């Protein structure tokens, strides 16, 4: 009986258009942010920051960018790992060659990924479906070749790997895992808010019209060129920033294999499992992707079952595949839809309708 809208009247357009119209939802979000920004840095261990929280935030940011393209605009992409690599290497070169601060390097990496994404998004104006997936897959292969063969990208590193120095944000050193976590959390919150406002505005409605039926969208005056390329641009920018964070904050040093095609498929699985066309789905998918390997490693030991590392790895891939098939058949909108359904039932309880 606590989750009700009785007595919550909206008397202005501002209150009617707010992101969380239900008071209980706003209180829950404020409480969640307070826990994330205040309680977690004081209570979590360094291992929990490095193994769970930081990868979760960065992968959620990358899945958020991919969801804009795939979930909201309906354009299939298999080159997300390539866009992450472009963002990471561009940010690295901006910092090494021009000595730019961290924030400008991250933005520069996102802009470089934007140019790259728009370039490989041009085929979406003429092709769709499987053919578009192959075109974006070409971006992945091209990036793998480019980062392996062109020594300038890695600052002439003989081993092909690069590493970043000490990080600072507006003069404040970012050294400890808690500081890195807070940096990633702040960036993710900003981009999640921007993405939410984009998808519920005019440009978001254009993306969804193109996703549902591009011919009908063109008939009613929506320009497919602008809608599709803007989706590729916004998606690539967010993914590029996520790639730069993955290299700078999570890895510290990396090689081209860190952004292989496996990363592209991993992010696509996150979007499918978390929920297509949902901002919260990116966070659900990232949480699932980060926590499942840890559960497969720890639960058998808690239950006293012997499970080798190779078996756990194979079991992880089998569970991922089974869940993808399950969600495509039973609930195509993923975990986010299940969460939304639970909220709706809670609002209507105990009434059956």
HELIX and SHEET records of a PDB file:
HELIX    1   1 UNK A   13  UNK A   16  1                                   4    
HELIX    2   2 UNK A   23  UNK A   34  1                                  12    
HELIX    3   3 UNK A   35  UNK A   39  3                                   5    
HELIX    4   4 UNK A   40  UNK A   43  1                                   4    
HELIX    5   5 UNK A   46  UNK A   48  1                                   3    
HELIX    6   6 UNK A   49  UNK A   53  3                                   5    
HELIX    7   7 UNK A   54  UNK A   67  1                                  14    
HELIX    8   8 UNK A   68  UNK A   72  3                                   5    
HELIX    9   9 UNK A   80  UNK A   98  1                                  19    
HELIX   10  10 UNK A  102  UNK A  121  1                                  20    
HELIX   11  11 UNK A  122  UNK A  125  5                                   4    
HELIX   12  12 UNK A  130  UNK A  149  1                                  20    
HELIX   13  13 UNK A  177  UNK A  199  1                                  23    
HELIX   14  14 UNK A  202  UNK A  212  1                                  11    
HELIX   15  15 UNK A  214  UNK A  219  1                                   6    
HELIX   16  16 UNK A  224  UNK A  245  1                                  22    
HELIX   17  17 UNK A  246  UNK A  251  3                                   6    
HELIX   18  18 UNK A  256  UNK A  259  5                                   4    
HELIX   19  19 UNK A  261  UNK A  274  1                                  14    
HELIX   20  20 UNK A  279  UNK A  302  1                                  24    
HELIX   21  21 UNK A  309  UNK A  329  1                                  21    
HELIX   22  22 UNK A  334  UNK A  348  1                                  15    
SHEET    1   A 2 UNK A 162  UNK A 163  0                                        
SHEET    2   A 2 UNK A 253  UNK A 254 -1                                        
SHEET    1   B 2 UNK A 167  UNK A 169  0                                        
SHEET    2   B 2 UNK A 172  UNK A 174 -1                                        
END                                                                             
